Amino acid sequence: MGEINLRHILVVCTGNICRSPAAAGLLAAQLEGHVTSAGIHAPRGHRADLRAIRLAERYGVSLYGHRARQLTHQMCHQSDLILVMEKGHISYVASLAPEVRGKTLLLGHWLDHMEIADPWQESDARFEQIFGQIEHAVGRWASVLNMSFQHQGQR
């Protein structure tokens, strides 16, 4: 079995103002390597949603300096793993960069392939519920990836 080399992880959502920056921040806090985020329809340069900033802060992640970025072919190509929120995002990534389909998975992959809904313009309670899902999914990825890294280090 080949070694897993995940130096760069890209997290993708729709606007890159709620889900993906929060997930990237949470994942970066738990893993070595470079974790970034982008959106498939990002309002380039926009700040993270204020509710996302507040909720992420509760989880120890600062989104104050975040600016939305549009997903590009180059970002996909440079990433070792691409984590997306919805199945439609997988299709978008595959149409943008077909060669990366094999390294594009749902953030909720380890949670029965759960899709994580967009909380933008949802109630505060729904926003919090979705952030809880993101935290849970990130925790599962971090656990799986950290076990893989530890296993490689024992070789």
Backbone bond lengths (Angstrom), bond angles and torsions (degrees), N, CA, C in turn:
res aa  C-N    CA-C-N  psi(-1)  N-CA   C-N-CA  omega(-1)  CA-C   N-CA-C  phi
1 M - - - 1.452 - - 1.527 109.26 -
2 G 1.334 117.92 134.26 1.458 122.55 -178.10 1.515 112.26 -73.64
3 E 1.316 115.14 158.91 1.456 120.44 178.71 1.523 110.72 -76.09
4 I 1.300 114.50 147.67 1.458 120.92 175.93 1.525 107.46 -91.74
5 N 1.320 116.13 124.34 1.460 120.40 178.09 1.522 107.71 -120.39
6 L 1.303 116.10 102.67 1.463 120.88 -176.82 1.519 110.08 -119.59
7 R 1.291 115.35 73.48 1.465 120.35 179.09 1.527 111.78 -80.03
8 H 1.336 116.34 -28.03 1.464 119.23 -177.55 1.516 109.94 -133.93
9 I 1.332 115.34 119.33 1.461 121.83 178.41 1.523 107.61 -113.93
10 L 1.318 115.47 133.30 1.462 122.55 179.14 1.521 108.42 -113.84
11 V 1.323 117.14 129.12 1.461 122.44 178.06 1.527 107.52 -110.11
12 V 1.337 115.71 129.93 1.470 121.31 -172.21 1.529 111.16 -123.91
13 C 1.326 115.28 137.21 1.466 121.48 169.75 1.531 107.39 -137.33
14 T 1.307 117.62 -159.03 1.459 119.94 -176.86 1.528 111.94 -81.19
15 G 1.327 117.71 -60.24 1.461 120.27 -173.91 1.511 116.24 -101.21
16 N 1.325 117.20 -10.72 1.472 122.34 -178.42 1.528 111.53 59.91
17 I 1.349 115.32 35.45 1.465 119.17 176.91 1.530 112.19 -126.08
18 C 1.332 118.39 -7.32 1.471 121.12 179.99 1.531 111.40 -130.24
19 R 1.331 115.63 -77.09 1.466 120.76 -169.74 1.515 114.52 -69.85
20 S 1.329 117.45 -55.35 1.469 118.75 -172.42 1.522 113.77 -66.39
21 P 1.338 120.69 -39.36 1.467 116.94 177.91 1.530 112.23 -66.25
22 A 1.335 116.53 -36.90 1.468 119.52 178.37 1.525 110.49 -65.84
23 A 1.331 116.72 -46.40 1.467 120.50 179.91 1.523 110.95 -63.07
24 A 1.316 117.03 -41.48 1.470 120.58 179.40 1.525 110.45 -62.97
25 G 1.325 117.07 -42.23 1.458 120.59 178.93 1.516 112.46 -64.05
26 L 1.331 115.89 -43.47 1.465 120.22 178.29 1.523 111.29 -64.25
27 L 1.326 116.39 -42.47 1.468 120.66 -179.18 1.525 111.05 -67.32
28 A 1.311 116.56 -41.87 1.468 120.66 -179.91 1.527 111.32 -61.01
29 A 1.325 116.23 -32.76 1.464 120.16 -179.92 1.529 112.11 -71.10
30 Q 1.341 116.86 -17.97 1.461 120.80 -175.50 1.522 114.39 -110.16
31 L 1.325 117.18 -7.31 1.465 120.90 -176.03 1.514 111.32 -131.30
32 E 1.320 115.14 155.47 1.458 119.85 167.67 1.521 106.79 -83.57
33 G 1.294 116.56 156.63 1.459 119.88 -179.36 1.513 110.84 110.24
34 H 1.309 115.25 -174.66 1.455 122.74 -174.07 1.524 108.65 -110.33
35 V 1.317 117.33 122.39 1.461 121.92 179.31 1.524 107.77 -120.06
36 T 1.324 116.03 124.70 1.461 121.36 179.40 1.523 109.24 -128.17
37 S 1.325 116.31 177.46 1.460 120.37 179.74 1.521 110.30 -143.09
38 A 1.331 114.07 159.87 1.464 121.49 177.71 1.525 108.04 -158.60
39 G 1.331 115.70 169.03 1.460 120.94 179.30 1.511 111.71 -126.45
40 I 1.329 115.51 152.45 1.469 118.79 -179.45 1.533 111.52 -78.97
41 H 1.325 116.85 -22.61 1.473 122.29 175.41 1.526 108.08 -137.59
42 A 1.306 116.39 56.67 1.465 121.65 -173.12 1.523 112.27 -78.03
43 P 1.327 115.96 136.13 1.463 119.69 170.76 1.536 107.54 -78.25
44 R 1.304 115.74 88.11 1.475 122.20 -171.51 1.522 112.55 -44.94
45 G 1.335 114.21 130.24 1.447 120.38 175.81 1.519 115.84 84.46
46 H 1.334 117.58 -10.13 1.466 119.57 -179.63 1.520 110.31 -70.06
47 R 1.309 114.52 148.89 1.463 120.73 176.31 1.533 109.54 -74.02
48 A 1.318 115.36 163.93 1.465 120.25 174.11 1.528 109.09 -64.07
49 D 1.317 115.90 152.25 1.455 122.71 176.08 1.537 108.90 -57.19
50 L 1.329 116.99 139.15 1.470 120.62 -177.06 1.525 112.80 -57.96
51 R 1.331 116.49 -38.78 1.468 118.40 178.52 1.517 110.65 -67.96
52 A 1.324 116.91 -35.65 1.466 120.28 176.74 1.526 110.20 -64.26
53 I 1.318 116.53 -40.88 1.469 120.68 178.39 1.526 110.12 -60.36
54 R 1.333 116.42 -47.20 1.472 120.57 -178.33 1.527 111.84 -64.69
55 L 1.330 116.58 -45.08 1.466 119.48 -179.06 1.522 111.59 -67.94
56 A 1.309 117.21 -41.99 1.466 120.29 179.47 1.525 109.95 -60.34
57 E 1.318 115.82 -37.83 1.464 120.69 179.17 1.531 111.38 -60.44
58 R 1.328 116.73 -36.83 1.471 121.00 176.75 1.528 111.48 -60.82
59 Y 1.331 115.46 -30.06 1.467 121.11 -179.86 1.526 111.73 -93.56
60 G 1.324 116.45 8.32 1.457 120.19 177.09 1.511 115.28 83.89
61 V 1.334 117.30 17.57 1.462 122.12 -178.16 1.528 109.30 -116.36
62 S 1.316 116.62 129.49 1.463 120.91 177.26 1.527 110.30 -97.37
63 L 1.319 115.34 124.88 1.469 121.25 176.05 1.531 111.03 -109.45
64 Y 1.329 117.47 12.27 1.467 120.57 -176.22 1.524 112.96 -59.63
65 G 1.303 118.60 -38.41 1.459 120.80 -178.46 1.515 114.28 -89.87
66 H 1.332 116.63 0.42 1.465 119.76 -175.76 1.525 111.88 -69.12
67 R 1.328 115.27 140.49 1.468 122.95 172.27 1.525 107.57 -131.25
68 A 1.317 116.15 134.89 1.463 121.37 -177.94 1.525 111.26 -62.37
69 R 1.341 114.77 138.31 1.470 121.48 178.03 1.523 109.43 -125.27
70 Q 1.315 115.70 140.23 1.458 122.17 175.99 1.526 109.16 -80.48
71 L 1.316 116.52 133.20 1.460 121.94 177.47 1.522 110.10 -63.11
72 T 1.326 116.40 136.21 1.464 121.60 178.18 1.521 110.37 -127.12
73 H 1.317 115.25 162.36 1.457 121.57 175.93 1.523 109.72 -57.69
74 Q 1.315 116.98 -42.62 1.463 121.20 -178.58 1.528 111.49 -61.35
75 M 1.331 117.49 -42.72 1.469 120.54 177.81 1.523 110.63 -59.18
76 C 1.333 115.58 -43.86 1.466 120.24 179.93 1.520 110.63 -62.58
77 H 1.304 115.48 -46.83 1.467 121.16 -177.19 1.530 111.61 -63.51
78 Q 1.325 117.56 -36.09 1.468 121.57 -177.52 1.525 113.47 -80.13
79 S 1.320 117.45 -8.75 1.463 121.18 -176.69 1.522 111.35 -92.82
80 D 1.325 114.84 143.53 1.463 120.76 177.26 1.522 111.56 -87.89
81 L 1.330 116.69 -25.21 1.458 123.22 178.21 1.518 107.24 -147.98
82 I 1.336 115.64 134.55 1.464 121.26 178.16 1.524 107.28 -119.54
83 L 1.316 116.18 119.01 1.458 122.06 179.86 1.522 108.62 -108.07
84 V 1.326 115.98 126.14 1.461 121.48 -176.97 1.526 110.19 -119.25
85 M 1.314 116.51 163.69 1.461 121.79 -176.13 1.526 113.72 -89.59
86 E 1.337 116.57 -32.66 1.463 120.89 -173.31 1.521 110.18 -133.80
87 K 1.326 115.43 156.52 1.470 119.95 179.01 1.523 111.24 -60.98
88 G 1.322 117.25 -33.72 1.460 120.69 177.09 1.518 112.64 -61.89
89 H 1.314 116.56 -30.13 1.467 120.47 176.65 1.526 110.68 -68.49
90 I 1.332 117.03 -34.60 1.472 119.97 176.23 1.519 109.20 -60.52
91 S 1.329 116.41 -45.38 1.469 120.84 179.38 1.521 111.28 -62.11
92 Y 1.324 116.61 -42.01 1.461 120.49 179.79 1.525 110.24 -62.23
93 V 1.328 116.78 -48.22 1.466 120.87 179.80 1.525 109.80 -60.18
94 A 1.332 117.30 -43.25 1.467 121.18 -179.41 1.524 111.61 -64.27
95 S 1.334 117.82 -33.77 1.470 119.55 178.21 1.530 111.20 -74.54
96 L 1.323 116.30 -31.79 1.463 121.48 179.68 1.527 111.40 -76.02
97 A 1.327 115.74 -39.47 1.472 121.36 -175.94 1.530 108.86 -147.31
98 P 1.340 117.71 80.24 1.469 120.94 -175.39 1.526 114.27 -54.08
99 E 1.314 117.10 -29.94 1.464 120.60 -176.96 1.528 113.34 -69.09
100 V 1.329 118.83 -11.98 1.467 120.75 -178.39 1.525 112.97 -102.61
101 R 1.320 117.17 6.22 1.470 119.75 -177.28 1.529 111.75 -55.13
102 G 1.318 117.80 -39.07 1.461 121.75 -177.08 1.514 114.48 -68.03
103 K 1.307 117.43 -16.90 1.469 120.14 179.18 1.531 111.94 -112.55
104 T 1.334 115.97 20.13 1.463 122.04 179.30 1.524 108.89 -112.74
105 L 1.320 116.07 118.01 1.464 121.69 -176.28 1.525 110.25 -136.20
106 L 1.319 115.23 160.61 1.459 120.25 175.60 1.525 110.61 -70.33
107 L 1.322 116.85 142.51 1.456 120.29 172.11 1.531 108.72 -58.94
108 G 1.313 117.25 -34.66 1.463 122.57 178.34 1.519 113.97 -86.15
109 H 1.326 118.02 18.84 1.475 123.04 -178.45 1.531 112.10 -51.84
110 W 1.329 117.46 -46.18 1.470 121.58 -176.64 1.525 112.11 -82.33
111 L 1.317 117.18 2.22 1.467 122.73 177.87 1.527 108.57 -116.27
112 D 1.325 115.66 54.23 1.471 122.47 -178.43 1.523 112.56 57.94
113 H 1.311 116.13 38.52 1.471 122.65 177.66 1.528 111.76 57.72
114 M 1.319 115.05 37.87 1.461 121.26 -178.54 1.529 111.07 -66.76
115 E 1.325 115.41 135.21 1.457 120.75 171.45 1.531 107.38 -87.90
116 I 1.320 115.73 145.63 1.461 120.66 179.65 1.526 107.68 -109.09
117 A 1.324 114.95 113.04 1.469 121.97 -174.15 1.525 111.69 -66.48
118 D 1.314 114.66 157.93 1.463 121.27 178.56 1.529 109.23 -79.36
119 P 1.342 118.14 119.85 1.462 119.71 -178.96 1.524 114.17 -83.63
120 W 1.331 116.87 -6.97 1.458 120.23 -176.59 1.522 109.56 -57.48
121 Q 1.302 117.69 132.26 1.464 126.37 -179.18 1.530 112.96 65.85
122 E 1.324 117.31 17.96 1.464 121.85 174.41 1.526 108.60 -96.30
123 S 1.320 116.37 172.12 1.468 121.10 178.56 1.531 110.28 -66.74
124 D 1.318 115.66 161.52 1.465 119.97 177.49 1.525 111.13 -59.73
125 A 1.335 116.13 -39.90 1.469 119.94 179.93 1.529 110.70 -63.34
126 R 1.316 116.85 -42.20 1.476 120.80 178.92 1.530 109.90 -66.40
127 F 1.309 116.61 -40.30 1.462 121.64 178.04 1.527 109.60 -57.34
128 E 1.331 116.46 -47.19 1.464 120.90 179.84 1.521 111.54 -64.22
129 Q 1.330 116.58 -39.72 1.467 120.59 178.67 1.531 110.34 -61.23
130 I 1.309 116.68 -44.46 1.466 121.18 -178.99 1.525 110.51 -66.90
131 F 1.320 117.84 -38.75 1.464 119.43 176.79 1.521 111.16 -64.39
132 G 1.330 116.90 -33.93 1.465 120.05 174.56 1.520 111.12 -62.75
133 Q 1.338 116.59 -40.04 1.468 120.85 177.09 1.526 110.61 -63.88
134 I 1.323 116.25 -42.17 1.468 120.48 178.81 1.524 109.84 -61.09
135 E 1.328 116.58 -46.49 1.466 119.85 -179.93 1.527 110.86 -60.00
136 H 1.320 116.77 -43.01 1.465 121.15 -179.55 1.530 110.79 -64.43
137 A 1.319 116.67 -45.89 1.470 121.00 -179.74 1.525 111.16 -64.13
138 V 1.318 116.96 -42.66 1.469 121.06 178.36 1.526 110.06 -62.70
139 G 1.323 116.54 -41.25 1.461 120.17 178.21 1.515 112.35 -59.31
140 R 1.329 116.09 -40.36 1.472 119.84 178.47 1.521 110.97 -66.60
141 W 1.339 116.99 -45.00 1.469 119.91 178.08 1.522 110.85 -61.10
142 A 1.323 116.45 -44.86 1.468 119.97 -179.17 1.519 110.62 -60.73
143 S 1.316 116.55 -41.09 1.461 120.73 179.29 1.526 111.08 -63.20
144 V 1.321 116.54 -48.49 1.470 121.39 -179.78 1.526 110.87 -62.91
145 L 1.316 116.75 -46.60 1.466 119.98 -177.63 1.522 111.78 -68.77
146 N 1.314 117.47 -39.63 1.463 119.55 178.19 1.523 111.38 -65.45
147 M 1.346 117.64 -36.31 1.470 120.20 175.99 1.520 110.13 -64.46
148 S 1.325 117.19 -40.50 1.469 121.11 178.49 1.520 110.64 -63.01
149 F 1.329 116.41 -43.06 1.468 120.32 179.99 1.524 110.76 -65.14
150 Q 1.342 117.38 -41.11 1.465 120.87 179.35 1.521 110.57 -64.34
151 H 1.323 116.30 -41.30 1.462 121.00 179.35 1.526 110.38 -61.91
152 Q 1.319 116.91 -42.66 1.468 120.51 178.80 1.519 111.04 -64.06
153 G 1.328 117.09 -36.91 1.456 121.19 -179.04 1.516 112.86 -68.21
154 Q 1.333 117.42 -19.73 1.459 121.57 -179.41 1.516 112.36 -85.14
155 R 1.301 117.67 -7.81 1.467 121.08 -178.80 1.486 111.87 -75.20
